[in-house]
Amino acid sequence: MKTQDIFIAHPNTTEQVNALQAFMQALKIKFEITREENYNPEFVEKIQKSRQDYRDGKGKVVTMDELNRLWK
């Protein structure tokens, strides 16, 4: 039976990567390995810049009430 479930793991070490890969192969589960460099570099740069802007105090906190008013 095929399911629609997708699992995303974030291993921290090469040992964890190897263990996960061996586990998936042993159970004959299809998997793929992606790395951050597979993302569009321009997109990654924009995200990193926005995070830095927020750390530098350039962000704005919006309350749920303010968001709800936008939808109306």
N, C-alpha and C positions, 0 to 999 in steps of 0.2 A: 504494500500500500504506500503510495506516495503522499507526502504531506506538503503543505505550503510553508512550513516553519523554516525560518532562517536564523542561524546562530552566528553571532559576530563575536570573536574572541580577541583580546588584546594582550598577547603574551609579552612579558617584559624581558625575557632572556632567550638566547639561542636554544638553551636546553628546553624551555617551554615550547618553543616553535617546533623543535624536533619531536617532542613528546606528542603534541597535538597532531602533527602530520602522521606519525606512526599509528596513532589511535584511529584516525580517520581512514587510513589505508587498510588497517586490520579489519575494520568493520565494513569496508568497501563503500564508504560514504563519499560521494562526489564533493570536492571542495576546491577552492581557489585561494591563492595567496596574493594579496595586493599590498602595495606599499604606498606611502604618502606621495611619492614622486609621480604616481599615476594620476593624481589630481591635476587639473588645469593650473599651471603655475601662477597665472594672473589671478585666478580665484583664491588660491592659497594666500597670495600676497595681500589681497583685499581683506581677507579674514584676519590675518595677522596685524594689519594696519588698524583695523577697527578695534581689535583687542587692545592694542597699545594705546589708541585714542581713549578708550574707556579707562584704562589704568591711569592715563594722564589727566583724568577728570573731564574729558570732553563728551562723555556719554550723558544720557538723560534717562532717568527712571520714570516709568509710566505706570500709573496705578490701574487696577482693573476697572475702576469707574471711568477713567479717561479712555481706556480702550473701548469700553461698552458704548460710550458716547460717540466714538468714531464710527461704529457700525450702524448707528441710527440715522 
